[in-house]
Every structure is written in C-alpha cells, then in structure tokens.
C-alpha cells in the first residue's frame, strides 16, 4: 500500500488507502467479545442510540466491488460481510484473520492453489432472502468490470483466467476458476500457491451480491446488506451516509460485530480541525461521536495532554506502515552501495521523529517491515548509528566511494503537510546529512505531481521520501510489491523503487507464499527483510502512531493492530 495521499494499484498499497491509518490500543477490555463486563470508556455497553461518525474524507464508491479496504474496512464492514474478516480485538490479537460468512478460514489443497469455503447456516440479506455461494461468486465477478474498478487487484492476479476476465456485464460470462457446486460451497482455483488467501478473503470483493439485485454503477446507492446495518441514506457520493439496523442480521452467525447502536450517522467533508474541536467539546450528538480518518496533530496533542479528561478519550493505534527514504540505484551516485550506506549512517532518526510530530506520533524504524509480530518483524539495524546518526562513519564510506570532500544530492519530497513525506521530514534529513558532508537540495512537488513522479520508472528520482502500508497484517503484501522484481511496473505506478529483480529474493517470496502456516511464513518474511535490508535499498525512518479522540459517551473502544483505529463495529453509546 503506498502513501496515503495517493490512490494506488496496491493501495491501502495504504491509503486509498484504505484509509485506516493507525494500531494497538489499551482502551478496550481484555476480551472485547464479552459484552457482559464493563468495557470501553466507562461502564457496561448497551444497545441503542445513535453513533455519529465525523470524517474528513467521504465514503465514496460505497460498492463492495470498488472499495479498497483492509480487513473489510470500518464503515463498510457494518454493511458488507465477507468470507473472512479481521479479529475484532485490541492490539496484536486483532491482527488475526477469522471466519465471517464462512465456517472457517478455508481448506487449501496440498499446494495451496485451490481453496474451498463453506458458508454458515442462516445467512440472510436485509430483505430476508438467503445468501448463497453463487452470490459470493457473482460479487467477485462484478469486481472485474471496468465500470466498477478501484478494488484490490489480488483476485485478478491470483485467479486462473483472472488477468483476461472483463466481468459479467460483457456477454454474461462467469469466471470458471470460481466453482459453486452447491448453495453453500465455493471453490477458488489459483494460478500459483497463495498461503495468505484467508487474508485476501477479508476484502470487500468477497461480499455476496445477488445477480437479480445488481444495478451496476448505481448499486452503491443502496447495496443489499449482509451485515448488521443497512443503508437508508447516501448523499453527496458518500458525504452523508445513514445506516440503520438490518432486521435479518443474526448475531448467532456473526461473532465479530457487536452492533450496539440503533443508528450510524456518517458525516464527512469536514475540516480536520473542526472534527477534533467537536470531539473535544463533546456537546450534544457529538458526545456519542467518533472519527475513523482524522488524527490529532502535534499541536492538538499538546493541548490534550494537559487535560486529564480529554487525554482519557484518546485512542492510540499502530497500523502496519513504514516511512522511509527510497533510492533509485539506476541514478548516480546512488548506484554505489557505499553512498547509500553513508546516507543510512548519516540519518538522525531522533530529528526525523521530532519532525513527524514527536515520539507520541512516530517510532524510529530500522527495519522495512513494521514492528509487529504478524508481519514477521525481526529486529535488526544493518547500519547502526544510534538515534542521532554517525556522520563520521558516513564520511568514511563517502571517501571509500570516491567523495572525500562530500557530495551534493537532491531529495524529492511532497509539499503536503502530512508529517510523512513532507517538507518537515526533508528538512530534518537535510540538516543531518550536512554533518556528514552531504549537501542536500530539496525538490518539493505538489501532491499529485509527487506521486506521478516518484512512482513512474521513467521519472523516478534517485533519492526521495516514500511510505508503504499493509493491505493486511502480514509480510506478503507489504514486502513483495516493493522488492519482488516481477512486480516492477514499466508503464503505470511502480513501487519497487530500487527496481530490484534478484532471482534469489523472488524465489524466496514464492516459497513463503506456499506456506499456509502463517506463523512460519512470518518468520521467513522477517529473515528476508533482514537480507534485503543489508543492501541499503531503502532507509527506514519511522512507523507512525495514531492518536484519535472520541466522544465522552462512547464505550467499548477496541483498536487492533490490523487497522490501528477505533473499530465502530464494537462501539456502544449507551
């Protein structure tokens, strides 16, 4: 998933990424699925009331085919159930994948090229009709239609015949690699082993859609709900979204969603400062309000820290994301490993963290993979220079590279004030590298120009700021798009900035993908991260931390390491 300000091929590839910035929190109960005990902000959660969601970005394209989410998304997962979903627990426990519509995580063939799922009994839509495996198949097929583009690309890449399939609207043809031998069974045939298919099955593309109710591009206005809530109002392309209870949803078939509120009122298009001010004041309906996309900034956090009542209403999360320096080794002088190593030693992560908002909002990183177990995090520092850098070691390497008097380079960054790829981070690096004899000229680009420039092989600079986030919490979708040589895109958005095409790395990626034991796979991802990290193709800088306010009447706050943000399927307001 790439930078959150960009809509990518691999988004979420973090930002359309899904927008799920943020992870582990300590606000919820030890077992959020136990609704009998006290939990959340204070007191026992009860059903009833209206939850208000205050967001900056509208919930556009509210069609399961078009959404690019992680784990089914936040607001979308209230309406769209999927074959599997994320575990709705705090912290690391929430990074696990669990069954949703399916009875289990799927049964793989011996080589993990065929996955079979069985639907639970008693599944119904909002109109009372039964959910069938044919509906899941059709929901996936319509996501291939050009008219409904925008969703995750994995099914197109993984399913046999997926690369050439154009969806059911052209000739009514189905996808032969998805079989439905009966109303409760669905079988997927893949082009190669994919041990992480249960993670992919959390994407909204596996939401059932009955063919008879499909209205194409207007389906988003009133999609047929399979979750605890149905859409009763969708205005301004998702700017105002109102959800009410789906009377045919059964808690007996859904262990994950609590569905405490009677009504969900999503209001978007708001300024971030206004959102935080309203949540802070917590007056009227705002007392029962949350946000799913707006963080506290450094200045706001400083004010909150001085108020015990306010600080008690801040959820802290860690979404799997890494901000880093990217090198293009095809551009001099970055073709020389010693130059890349010198920069790695010269970086002052302490100043970078400060530029990103301080230690409350950023954690220093020396690994490309996020520092969470589910990704396979293996602690290492290939170029140990402490928190403030080692300019002496950097100068030594520059001398060996033929630059005894230092050198001048250009660092490309985003002009947007995002505390990630922005001028503040670039300036901090400029000052640190100066101590090592490296003069850094800054090239700031507007948001769209920045993305179009750094993610295009034809225009990619040699030295720029980048970021990558998780489509799901494991090493596969995090590591492969950036370092698998077969994912280099020569025409379109390319995220393998180093253009690394190492047969040994590619082979290991394939071997890990065969593993259906996700814990064993995680260990292998961690080892591969360390191996590639030694080549200094990127310089990991920091992992973001997310801080978000919620209203004073909000209870049962759960923030997992999968999304890093408050899970509104668990929230109560009474």
DALIN-V243854 format. One record per pair of residues at least 24 apart in sequence whose ideal C-beta (glycine too) atoms are under 7 Angstrom apart, sorted by the first residue. I is the first residue (numbers start at 1). J is the second residue. Records with the same first field share a line. If there is no record, write none. Layout:
I=J, J
This chain:
1=468, 469, 470, 471
2=467, 468, 495
3=421, 451, 466, 467
5=416, 418, 447
6=451
8=493
9=153, 492, 493
10=471, 481, 495
11=68
12=68, 69, 70, 469, 471
13=471, 481, 495
14=321, 468, 469
15=469
16=68
17=68, 469
18=68, 69, 70, 73
19=57, 293
20=70, 74, 319, 563, 564, 565
21=295, 319, 544, 546, 564, 565
22=317, 318, 319, 546, 548, 563, 564, 565
23=317, 318, 319, 559, 560, 561, 564
24=90, 91, 92, 317, 318, 559, 561
25=90, 91, 315, 316, 317, 559
26=90
27=315, 557, 559
28=90, 556, 557, 558, 559
32=88, 89, 90, 556, 558, 570
33=255
35=258
39=555, 556
40=554, 555, 556, 557, 572
41=313, 554, 555, 557
42=555
43=555
45=260, 555, 556, 572
46=260, 572, 574
47=260
48=262, 574
49=261, 262, 288, 573, 574
50=261, 262, 263, 265, 285, 288, 573
51=261, 264, 288, 290, 568, 571, 573
52=265, 267, 285, 286, 288, 289
53=264, 265, 266, 267, 290, 291, 292, 568
54=267, 270, 275, 278, 279, 289, 291
55=266, 268, 270, 291, 292, 293, 294
56=268, 270, 272, 275, 293, 294
57=268, 293
58=236, 237, 238, 239, 268, 269
59=238, 241, 266, 268
60=237, 238
61=150, 220
62=220, 223, 234, 238, 241
63=148, 219, 220, 223
64=139, 204, 205, 207, 209, 223
65=142, 143, 148, 151, 205
66=148, 149, 150, 151
67=151, 204
68=150, 151, 152
69=203, 204
70=470, 471, 472, 562, 563
71=202, 472, 562, 563
72=202, 204
73=204
74=292, 563, 565, 567, 568
75=241, 266, 292, 568
76=204
77=227, 569
78=227, 228, 229, 243, 264, 568, 569
79=223, 225, 227, 229, 230, 231, 243
80=204, 207, 226, 227
81=207, 226, 227
82=201, 202, 203, 204, 206, 207
83=117, 136, 201, 206
84=198, 201, 202
85=202, 256
86=202, 560, 562
88=256, 558, 560, 567, 569, 570
89=558, 560
90=558, 559, 560
91=560, 561
92=372, 373, 561
94=560, 561, 562
95=372, 374, 473, 560, 561, 562
97=198, 199, 202
98=256
100=256
101=131
105=198
106=197, 198, 201
108=516
111=193, 514
112=193, 194, 195, 514, 516
113=189, 190, 192, 193
114=187, 188, 189
115=188, 197
116=185, 187
117=186
118=184, 185
119=184
120=253
122=250, 252, 253
123=253
124=248
125=224, 225, 226, 248
126=224, 225, 230, 246, 248
127=224
128=248
129=210
131=208, 226
132=183
133=180, 183, 184, 185, 186
134=180
135=208, 209, 210
136=186, 206, 208
137=178, 180, 186
138=168, 209, 211
139=205, 206, 207, 208, 209
140=178, 205, 206
141=167, 168, 174, 175
142=167, 168, 209, 214
143=205
145=169
147=216, 217
151=204, 205
152=203, 205, 471
154=200
155=205
158=190, 191, 194
159=188, 190
160=189, 190, 191
193=513, 514
194=513
195=513, 514, 515, 516, 521
196=474, 476
199=472, 474
202=472
227=257
228=257, 259
229=259, 264
238=268
239=268, 269
240=267
241=266
256=569
257=569
258=569, 570
259=569
260=571, 572
261=573
276=300, 549
279=549, 550, 551
280=310, 549
282=551, 552
286=551
287=551, 552, 553
288=551, 553, 554, 573
289=551
290=550, 551, 554, 566, 568, 571
291=548
292=565, 568
294=548
295=546, 547, 548
296=547, 548, 549
297=357
298=357, 358, 361
301=360, 547
313=549, 550, 552
314=547, 548, 549
315=548, 550, 557, 559, 566
316=545, 547
317=546, 559, 564, 565
318=372, 543, 545, 561, 564
319=469, 546, 563, 564
320=370, 372, 375, 469, 470, 473, 478
321=370, 467, 468, 469, 470, 543, 544
322=365, 368, 370, 467, 468, 540, 543
323=420, 467, 541, 542, 544
324=368, 466, 467, 538, 539, 540, 541
325=465, 538, 539, 541
326=464, 466, 497, 538
327=462, 463, 497, 498, 537, 538
328=460, 461, 462, 497, 498
329=498
330=499
331=461, 462
333=407
334=462, 463
336=401
337=535, 536
338=397, 400, 401
339=401
340=536
341=383, 397, 536
342=394, 397, 398, 401, 436
343=433, 438, 539
344=383, 536, 539
345=383, 385, 389, 390, 393, 394, 397
346=389, 391, 394, 432, 433, 435, 436, 438
347=389, 429, 432, 539
348=388, 389, 432
349=387, 541, 542
350=387, 388
351=428, 431, 432
352=425, 428, 429, 541, 542
353=542
355=424, 425, 428
356=419, 420, 425, 542
357=419
360=545, 547
361=544, 545, 547
362=542, 544, 545
363=542, 543, 545
364=542
365=540, 541, 542, 543
366=540
367=529, 533, 540
368=529, 533, 538, 540
369=475, 478, 479, 525, 526, 529
370=543
371=543
372=473, 561
373=522
374=473, 474, 522, 561
375=473, 474, 475, 478, 522, 525
376=475, 522, 523, 524, 525, 526
377=526
378=526, 527, 529, 530
380=530, 533
382=533, 534
383=536
389=432
391=435, 436
394=436
395=436, 437
398=437
406=437, 438, 439
407=438
408=439, 441
409=438, 440, 463
410=441, 443, 461, 463
411=440, 442, 443, 463, 464
412=443, 445, 453, 454, 461, 463, 464
413=442, 444, 464, 465
414=445, 447, 450, 465
415=444, 445, 446
416=447
420=467
421=465, 466, 467
425=465
426=465
455=493, 494, 495
456=494
457=490, 494
460=497
466=497
473=561, 562
474=518, 522
475=521, 522, 525
476=513
479=525, 528, 529
480=509
483=532
484=509
498=537
500=537
505=532
